[in-house]
């Protein structure tokens, strides 16, 4: 079986610096000015390394040149078969051209990027060849990505072994400019074919609904009790956490990571990873996040500002997952997921976690 790779080298560049996406040269330039570094090639290499460990001897990987795949293939100890040479700097048009050039030569096309990259791959290959995303973007609401880079490699290996069904999966994307203005505007762009491997391949995000006010008030009270008057409460993005902040008397951005004092005072709004690391390192902090509806991700989708350094400073005992019972029901029994970018940290977060569903009400949930 022939497995190819195309990498969007700037995917996810804006995540940890709080830009809520990486689309457009202006955003990418701003992200670099804020200290962002590319991570997509590294995560693509991790997926290929897992694939190689399961398939054995090195093999050739049809790919694009330089940072669009060749470097990741070499880093994984495999042999690049370069079918497209991009210019510098690379653009979305290069992703389309690279995917189109690779499609006739592969049975599965891995692509490293986010929802914007998935759109480019859809434009290039349509339903002509199965694809699978290595998650390296910021949002990744589409149902076309491995749960982690390693899971993408596992899924590719299972497909290579045969017997894996293929399904149609949605390619979704948010309007990043609308997100930066505090509005969530998602659109279905089409479908691609992906391996049908539950848990290893993520579901699409399910849109949020207005939460029951009594449940939100109970969650807010429970989080305030944990933080105490002298601690910090770090709230992840999303409608649930924004409603929790409002119940505590705070008005915070919808899609940002925000920091409150125990009494509900806003300490910092829409923070980047560096600012959050400084705050969490100086004062005891609780990290409160809600799983993404339909997907179940606690970390690694839209909240990369809560970096491994922040999570380690807080510790697992100060991690508070919170969700209404309706949101948990939307997961259909699937586990909660973590993809922090640090495999050792991910392993330490797995197991079972109490999810706060109201005032002093909990549901034990598995974390994978």
C-alpha positions as CSV (number, residue, x, y, z in Angstrom):
1,X,0.0,0.0,0.0
2,X,1.3,3.4,-0.9
3,X,1.0,6.1,1.7
4,X,1.8,9.8,0.9
5,X,2.2,12.9,2.9
6,X,1.7,16.6,2.4
7,X,2.4,19.1,5.2
8,X,1.2,22.6,5.7
9,X,4.2,23.9,7.5
10,X,2.5,26.9,9.1
11,X,-0.6,25.1,10.3
12,X,-1.3,25.8,14.0
13,X,1.2,28.7,14.1
14,X,-1.3,31.0,15.8
15,X,-2.5,28.6,18.4
16,X,-0.2,29.1,21.4
17,X,0.0,32.8,20.9
18,X,-3.8,33.2,21.0
19,X,-4.5,34.1,17.5
20,X,-7.3,31.5,17.1
21,X,-6.0,30.3,13.7
22,X,-3.2,30.6,11.2
23,X,-4.9,31.5,7.9
24,X,-3.4,34.3,5.9
25,X,0.1,35.7,5.6
26,X,-0.6,38.6,7.9
27,X,-1.7,36.3,10.8
28,X,1.3,34.1,10.2
29,X,3.7,37.1,10.3
30,X,2.0,38.3,13.5
31,X,2.3,34.8,15.1
32,X,6.1,34.7,14.4
33,X,6.5,38.2,15.8
34,X,4.8,36.9,19.0
35,X,7.3,34.1,19.2
36,X,5.4,31.3,17.5
37,X,7.4,28.4,16.0
38,X,6.1,25.9,13.4
39,X,5.2,22.5,14.9
40,X,3.4,20.9,11.9
41,X,6.5,19.1,10.4
42,X,7.4,17.7,13.9
43,X,3.9,16.3,14.4
44,X,3.9,14.9,10.9
45,X,7.1,13.1,11.6
46,X,5.6,11.6,14.8
47,X,2.8,10.1,12.8
48,X,5.2,8.6,10.2
49,X,7.4,7.3,13.0
50,X,4.4,5.4,14.5
51,X,3.5,4.1,11.1
52,X,7.1,2.9,10.5
53,X,7.2,1.2,13.9
54,X,4.2,-0.8,13.0
55,X,5.1,-1.7,9.4
56,X,8.8,-2.5,10.0
57,X,11.4,-1.8,7.4
58,X,11.8,1.7,5.9
59,X,9.8,2.5,2.8
60,X,9.3,5.3,0.3
61,X,6.8,8.0,1.0
62,X,5.5,10.1,-2.0
63,X,5.6,13.6,-0.7
64,X,6.3,17.3,-1.4
65,X,9.7,18.9,-1.1
66,X,11.2,20.7,1.8
67,X,9.0,21.7,4.8
68,X,5.9,20.4,3.0
69,X,6.8,16.8,3.7
70,X,10.4,15.8,2.7
71,X,11.9,16.9,6.0
72,X,9.3,15.1,8.1
73,X,9.8,11.9,6.0
74,X,13.6,12.0,6.6
75,X,13.1,12.8,10.3
76,X,11.0,9.6,10.6
77,X,13.7,7.5,9.0
78,X,11.8,6.9,5.8
79,X,12.6,7.6,2.1
80,X,11.1,10.7,0.5
81,X,9.8,10.3,-3.1
82,X,9.4,14.0,-3.9
83,X,6.6,14.6,-6.5
84,X,6.1,18.3,-6.1
85,X,8.6,21.2,-5.3
86,X,7.0,24.2,-3.6
87,X,8.2,27.8,-3.7
88,X,9.1,29.7,-0.6
89,X,7.2,30.8,1.4
90,X,4.6,28.1,0.8
91,X,1.0,29.0,0.3
92,X,-2.4,27.3,0.3
93,X,-2.1,27.0,-3.5
94,X,1.0,24.8,-2.9
95,X,-1.0,22.5,-0.7
96,X,-3.6,22.1,-3.5
97,X,-0.9,21.5,-6.1
98,X,1.0,19.1,-3.9
99,X,-2.1,17.0,-3.0
100,X,-3.1,16.8,-6.6
101,X,0.4,15.7,-7.7
102,X,0.5,13.0,-5.0
103,X,-3.0,11.6,-5.4
104,X,-2.4,9.4,-8.5
105,X,0.6,7.8,-6.7
106,X,-0.9,6.8,-3.3
107,X,-3.7,4.7,-1.8
108,X,-3.9,6.9,1.3
109,X,-2.9,10.6,1.5
110,X,-1.8,11.8,5.0
111,X,-1.9,15.6,5.3
112,X,-0.6,17.6,8.3
113,X,-2.7,20.7,9.0
114,X,-6.0,22.0,10.3
115,X,-9.4,22.7,8.9
116,X,-8.1,25.1,6.3
117,X,-5.7,22.5,5.0
118,X,-8.5,19.9,4.9
119,X,-10.4,22.3,2.6
120,X,-7.3,22.6,0.3
121,X,-7.0,18.8,0.2
122,X,-10.7,18.5,-0.6
123,X,-10.3,20.9,-3.5
124,X,-7.3,18.9,-4.8
125,X,-8.4,15.3,-4.5
126,X,-12.2,15.2,-3.8
127,X,-13.2,11.6,-3.4
128,X,-10.4,10.2,-5.7
129,X,-8.3,8.8,-2.9
130,X,-8.8,8.3,0.9
131,X,-7.2,10.9,3.1
132,X,-6.4,11.3,6.8
133,X,-5.3,14.4,8.7
134,X,-2.4,14.6,11.1
135,X,-3.8,17.2,13.6
136,X,-1.5,20.2,13.5
137,X,-3.9,23.1,13.3
138,X,-5.7,25.2,15.9
139,X,-9.4,24.2,15.6
140,X,-9.8,21.0,13.7
141,X,-13.6,20.7,13.8
142,X,-13.7,18.4,10.7
143,X,-14.2,14.7,11.1
144,X,-11.0,13.9,9.0
145,X,-8.2,13.9,11.6
146,X,-6.5,11.4,13.7
147,X,-7.1,12.0,17.4
148,X,-3.4,12.6,17.8
149,X,-0.4,12.3,15.4
150,X,0.4,8.9,16.9
151,X,-3.3,7.8,16.3
152,X,-3.0,9.0,12.7
153,X,0.0,6.7,12.3
154,X,-1.8,3.8,13.9
155,X,-4.8,4.3,11.6
156,X,-2.6,4.4,8.5
157,X,-0.9,1.2,9.6
158,X,-4.3,-0.5,10.2
159,X,-5.4,0.6,6.8
160,X,-2.2,-0.8,5.2
161,X,-2.9,-4.1,6.9
162,X,-6.3,-4.3,5.1
163,X,-9.8,-4.8,6.2
164,X,-10.5,-1.2,7.2
165,X,-13.8,0.3,5.9
166,X,-13.8,3.8,4.3
167,X,-16.5,6.4,5.1
168,X,-17.4,9.8,4.0
169,X,-16.4,12.5,6.5
170,X,-17.3,16.2,6.8
171,X,-14.8,19.0,6.1
172,X,-15.8,21.9,8.3
173,X,-14.2,25.3,8.8
174,X,-14.7,28.4,10.9
175,X,-14.5,32.0,9.7
176,X,-11.3,33.0,11.7
177,X,-12.0,36.7,11.4
178,X,-15.5,36.1,12.9
179,X,-13.9,34.0,15.7
180,X,-11.5,36.9,16.5
181,X,-14.6,39.2,16.8
182,X,-16.3,36.7,19.2
183,X,-18.7,35.1,16.6
184,X,-18.7,31.5,15.7
185,X,-19.6,30.9,12.1
186,X,-19.0,27.3,10.9
187,X,-19.6,26.0,7.4
188,X,-19.7,22.5,5.8
189,X,-17.5,22.6,2.7
190,X,-17.9,19.0,1.5
191,X,-16.8,15.4,2.2
192,X,-13.7,13.4,1.8
193,X,-13.1,9.7,2.3
194,X,-11.3,8.6,5.5
195,X,-10.6,5.3,7.3
196,X,-13.5,4.4,9.5
197,X,-11.6,3.7,12.8
198,X,-13.4,4.8,15.9
199,X,-11.4,6.6,18.6
200,X,-8.3,6.9,16.5
201,X,-10.1,9.1,14.0
202,X,-12.0,12.0,15.5
203,X,-15.6,12.9,15.1
204,X,-16.7,16.4,13.8
205,X,-17.5,19.1,16.3
206,X,-21.2,19.4,17.3
207,X,-22.4,22.9,17.7
208,X,-23.1,24.1,21.2
209,X,-26.6,24.9,22.6
210,X,-27.7,27.2,25.3
211,X,-26.9,25.4,28.6
212,X,-29.3,25.0,31.4
213,X,-28.8,28.0,33.7
214,X,-29.1,26.0,36.9
215,X,-26.4,23.5,35.7
216,X,-24.1,26.4,34.7
217,X,-24.6,28.2,38.0
218,X,-23.8,24.9,39.8
219,X,-20.6,24.4,37.8
220,X,-19.6,28.0,38.4
221,X,-20.1,27.6,42.2
222,X,-18.1,24.4,42.2
223,X,-15.2,26.0,40.3
224,X,-15.2,29.0,42.6
225,X,-15.0,26.8,45.6
226,X,-12.0,24.9,44.2
227,X,-10.1,28.1,43.3
228,X,-10.8,29.8,46.6
229,X,-10.4,33.5,47.2
230,X,-6.6,33.6,46.7
231,X,-6.3,31.3,43.7
232,X,-6.7,31.6,40.0
233,X,-9.2,30.0,37.7
234,X,-8.1,29.5,34.1
235,X,-11.2,29.1,31.9
236,X,-10.8,27.5,28.5
237,X,-12.8,28.8,25.4
238,X,-16.3,28.0,24.4
239,X,-20.0,28.7,25.2
240,X,-20.0,26.6,28.4
241,X,-17.0,28.3,29.9
242,X,-18.2,31.8,28.9
243,X,-21.5,31.0,30.6
244,X,-19.6,29.9,33.7
245,X,-17.7,33.2,33.7
246,X,-20.9,35.2,33.4
247,X,-22.4,33.2,36.3
248,X,-19.4,34.4,38.3
249,X,-20.0,38.0,37.2
250,X,-17.3,38.2,34.5
251,X,-17.7,39.1,30.8
252,X,-14.9,37.3,28.8
253,X,-14.2,36.7,25.1
254,X,-16.0,33.6,23.7
255,X,-13.1,31.9,22.0
256,X,-10.2,33.0,24.3
257,X,-8.5,31.5,27.3
258,X,-9.3,33.7,30.3
259,X,-8.1,34.0,33.8
260,X,-10.3,34.9,36.8
261,X,-9.6,35.4,40.5
262,X,-11.6,33.3,42.9
263,X,-14.1,36.1,43.4
264,X,-14.8,36.3,39.6
265,X,-12.6,39.3,38.9
266,X,-11.0,39.1,35.4
267,X,-7.3,38.9,35.9
268,X,-6.4,38.5,32.2
269,X,-8.5,38.0,29.1
270,X,-7.7,36.2,25.9
271,X,-4.2,35.2,27.0
272,X,-1.4,33.6,25.1
273,X,0.6,30.7,26.4
274,X,3.6,32.8,27.6
275,X,1.4,35.1,29.7
276,X,-0.6,32.1,31.1
277,X,2.6,30.3,32.0
278,X,3.8,33.3,34.0
279,X,0.5,33.7,35.8
280,X,0.2,29.9,36.6
281,X,3.8,29.7,37.7
282,X,3.3,32.6,40.2
283,X,-0.1,31.8,41.8
284,X,-1.9,28.4,42.4
285,X,-4.2,27.9,39.4
286,X,-7.1,25.6,38.6
287,X,-7.5,24.8,34.9
288,X,-11.1,24.5,33.9
289,X,-12.1,23.2,30.5
290,X,-15.1,21.8,28.8
291,X,-14.9,19.0,26.3
292,X,-15.6,19.9,22.7
293,X,-19.2,18.9,21.8
294,X,-19.3,15.7,19.7
295,X,-15.5,15.3,19.8
296,X,-14.7,15.1,23.5
297,X,-11.3,16.9,23.4
298,X,-10.2,18.5,26.6
299,X,-6.9,19.8,25.2
300,X,-5.4,20.2,21.8
301,X,-8.4,21.7,19.9
302,X,-8.7,25.5,20.0
303,X,-7.1,25.9,23.5
304,X,-3.3,25.4,22.7
305,X,-2.7,28.5,24.9
306,X,-3.1,26.0,27.8
307,X,0.4,24.6,27.1
308,X,2.1,21.6,28.6
309,X,4.1,24.0,30.8
310,X,0.8,25.5,32.2
311,X,-0.7,22.0,32.8
312,X,2.5,20.8,34.6
313,X,2.5,24.0,36.8
314,X,-1.1,23.3,37.8
315,X,-0.8,19.6,38.2
316,X,-3.4,16.9,37.4
317,X,-5.1,17.5,40.8
318,X,-5.9,21.0,39.7
319,X,-7.5,20.1,36.4
320,X,-11.3,20.5,36.4
321,X,-13.3,19.2,33.5
322,X,-16.8,20.6,33.4
323,X,-19.8,19.9,31.2
324,X,-23.5,19.8,31.4
325,X,-25.1,16.4,31.2
326,X,-26.5,17.2,27.8
327,X,-23.0,17.9,26.5
328,X,-21.7,14.6,27.9
329,X,-24.6,12.8,26.2
330,X,-23.5,14.3,22.9
331,X,-20.3,12.2,23.1
332,X,-22.4,9.0,22.7
333,X,-20.2,7.2,25.3
334,X,-16.9,8.0,23.6
335,X,-14.0,8.8,25.9
336,X,-12.6,12.3,26.5
337,X,-9.4,13.0,24.6
338,X,-6.2,14.8,25.1
339,X,-3.6,16.0,22.5
340,X,-1.3,18.5,24.3
341,X,1.6,17.9,22.0
342,X,3.6,16.3,24.8
343,X,3.1,12.5,24.8
344,X,4.4,12.0,28.3
345,X,1.9,14.6,29.6
346,X,-0.9,13.0,27.6
347,X,-0.1,9.7,29.2
348,X,-0.2,11.2,32.7
349,X,-3.7,12.7,32.0
350,X,-5.3,9.5,30.9
351,X,-7.3,7.2,33.1
352,X,-10.6,8.4,34.6
353,X,-11.5,12.0,35.5
354,X,-14.4,13.4,37.5
355,X,-16.4,15.8,35.3
356,X,-18.2,18.5,37.1
357,X,-21.8,18.6,35.9
358,X,-23.4,20.8,38.6
359,X,-22.9,22.0,42.1
360,X,-21.0,19.1,43.8
361,X,-22.3,16.8,41.1
362,X,-19.8,14.7,39.1
363,X,-19.7,12.0,36.4
364,X,-16.6,9.8,36.2
365,X,-15.4,9.7,32.6
366,X,-12.6,7.9,30.9
367,X,-9.8,10.0,29.3
368,X,-7.8,8.5,26.4
